[in-house]
Amino acid sequence: MTGKHNLIQESEYLFEHFFELSPDLLCIAGFDGFFKKINPAVSKILGYTNEELFSKPINEFIYVDDQEITAKFREEITKNTPLLNFENRYLTKSGEIIWLSWTSMPIESEKLVYAIAKNITHNKKH
C-alpha cells in the first residue's frame, strides 16, 4: 500500500474549517486598530455580535486599565515587531473581565496583524 489514495492535495484542504472551528480567538486586524476578520470564538467569548466587534476600535473592548499598555505594544507591532505571549484583559458585553494571551504577527506590506489569543482567565483566578 503506497498511501497515495489517502493523500489530499494541499489545494483540497479546507483551511476555513481550521479558522471557523478553533476554540482560540483568531483575528485579522488592521494597523488602523479595527478587526477585519474574526472567527466565531471571538464573538462567543466576548459576547458581542460581529457587527459590534467590527464597528468599534479594538481598544474599546479592552479593559480600561490595560488600554494604555496595549496601545504601546500595538504600536510596536506596526513597526513589524511580532508580539508573543502578551496578556491583557478584555471586558465582555456582560461586564465580565477575561484574560487573553496573544501571539500577533504583523504583515507590514498588508498593514495587517494576524493574531491568536487563548482565554487564560481560568489561570488567573487561583
N, C-alpha and C positions, 0 to 999 in steps of 0.2 A: 504494500500500500504506500503510495507516494505522498499522500496528503494533499494532492492538487485539488481534489474535489472539495476539501474543507477550506481552501484559501478564499478569502474575499479580497477582491481588488480594492485598493485604498479608496478609489473613487466611489465605491459602493457603501462605504461606511456612512452611517447617518450621524454625523457629528452633532446635529441638532439634538439628538437624544441625550448625548453627553451633557449638553448645555441645559436642556429642559429638566432632566431627571436628577441633577446634582442636589444634594441636601445643603451644600455650601452656597453662599451667595456669590454669584458670578455676575460681574458688571463690566460694561464698557462705558467709560466716562470721557467726556471731552475735557480738554485743557480749560474750557470755559466754566468748569465746575458743575456741569449738569450730567445726569445719567443719559446715555444714548441707547443702551440695550441692557436689559436685566433678565435674569432667569426667574422662574416662579418663586424660588426660595426667598428672594428679596422682599416681595410683597407679602408673602406668607409670614415671614419672621418679623417684619416691621409693621405689618397691619395696614399699610396704605395701599390704595389702588395703584395700578401702573400709571394712570393719568396723574394722580397726585405726585408720584415719585418723579415723573418726567417734567412736571410743571414748575418745580421749585429747585433752587440751587441745592446741591447735596448738603452743603453746610447747614441748611435749615433743619435737617433731620439728625444732626449730630448734637449730643448732649452739650448744653451751653458751656460747661466747664472745660470741654475738650475742643471747642471750636478753634481757639487761637493756635494751639499746638498742631492740630490737624492742618490748619491753613499753612503753617510753616513747612510741614512735611510735604504738603501738596505742591508748594512752590518748588521744592527740590525735585519732585517728580517731573515738573515741566522743564527742568534743566537736564532731563534724561537720566536721572538717578533712580534706579529701582528702589522700591520700599518693601522691606522684608520684615515680617512679624511685627508690624506696627499695630498696637492695641489702642482702641478708643471706644467711647460709649455712644450709642445711638438711643434716641427716645422713640419708642413705638407710638403708634396712634393712640393706644390705650393709656399711655403715660408711663409704661414700664421702661426701665433703663436696662439695655442689654450691652454686653461687651462683645466686640468683634476684633478678631486678629486678622490683619490684612497682609496680603502679598500683592503688590501692584507693580506692573511693568509698563513703562511708557513706550510709546512708539512715536517718537518726536516728529517724524515725517508726516504722520497722520493726525497729529495733535490729539491723540487718544491715549487713554490708560486702560489696560486690561487688568482686572483685579479679581481676586478670590478672597473671600472672607469666611472665617469659621466663627460660629457663635460659641464663645468661650465663657458665657455667663455662668454656667454651672461650675466652672473652675474658680470663679471669683467669689462665690457665695459660701466658701468654707470658713 
